[in-house]
Amino acid sequence: MTDELRQRLADGQRLIDGGDPEAGIRILETLTGSPDPELAGGAWLGIGAARYRTDDEPGALEAWQRAADAGGPVAWLGWRSVAEQQVRDGHLDEAIAAYREADRRAPAHERGAIANRIAWLLKETGHDFAARRQFNRARGAYATYPAYVTWAILAICVGAFVVDMALSGVADLSLFGSGGPLVERGLIYAPAVAQGEWWRIFTSAFLHLGLLHLAFNMYALWLFGPIMEQLYGHVEYAVLFLLCAAGGSVLTIVAAPDSAAAGASGAIFGLFGLAFVVSRRRHLLLGPQARAILSQAGGLLLINLLITFTIPQISWTGHLGGLAIGVLIGLLLAPRNVPTMGGLWRTPDGRTMASRTPAVMRAGAYVLVAAILVVGTWYAIQQVG
């Protein structure tokens, strides 16, 4: 959308707001054929508002439906307007369907309000159970963002532990046992990495040395993993988990090349560090549940650091390496799936003043972190060699 077209869109809306809807419609109609869905959708939204103000409710509904059908970032506003008009017309089932379409496309911070409206309509139409689910969703009683990657990591870690114990023929209930053949082939050990077994940098994060070791790590991952996955999205969360895991492995082979280690705690320390940084450096607009979880990051980090340096056999290098990578990512990149205070500031024509980090820059930040880890691994291998 060029500045000229954006200005025409703003001029049309200004005329409508100033009490001259017909003049506003004439300007906005010239924009409805644009191939840019944001521009065309915005024009149809304005036309719908103008027609509604002139008591042409059928015309308003048609315009809002066109805004919804245009797609793009304002389509959810079109669906919401369609739903509101359907409510006024008494067509509650159609309103529920339109609100659900709006919910699918709306920004995360708008979905709670939409869920609340869906809940009231469901209650009005006699769908009490479905209404309770939507009310719970609106209140944030449970997460609406499925943590697929976290669940997959949990499943892999538990599955690998069960298989390892079955292969070894021993059910180790201690905090730190010796592990079985999977642990032996997958734990992080500098001489093995120097001989070409580079996969240990990642596989060590999915292997555990005892049932309590597994339980502690999986509980911490279950607590913090879903909220961090929601903040960064499935793909970026998977990348940052692997990078934090690699950070712990790389520091281990650099600073303690004669030691061997396994466990997801390095990656989990990375999540703690990431949560701590973003909760204090970024002005995130979060629900009460997410705020409560992130507020624990600092305390849990401090407690776990004390445990790291007071209990023997804990890999301090794995913990600190993962923590360093998590902090670095938090400093470089803000979460992509949550609004910030800066995103609330808008220019007079409605544009947000705070822009999102382009995808290529986000990818570049992860490549930079990966490059640091590659250099660290190369250095460690040279020292072992």
Secondary structure, DSSP 8 states (H G I E B T S, - for coil): --HHHHHHHHHHHHHHHTT-HHHHHHHHHTTTT-S-HHHHHHHHHHHHHHHHHTT-HHHHHHHHHHHHHT-STTHHHHHHHHHHHHHHTT-HHHHHHHHHHHHHHS-GGGHHHHHHHHHHHHHHTT-HHHHHHHHHHHHTSS-SS--HHHHHHHHHHHHHHHHHHHHHT----SSS----HHHHHHSEEHHHHHTT-TTHHHHGGG--SSHHHHHHHHHHHHHHHHHHHHHH-HHHHHHHHHHHHHHHHHHHHHH-TT-EE--THHHHHHHHHHHHHHHHHS-B---HHHHHHHTTHHHHHHHHHHHHHHSTT--HHHHHHHHHHHHHHHHH---SSS-BSGGG-B-TTS-BSS----HHHHHHHHHHHHHHHHHHHHHHHHHH-
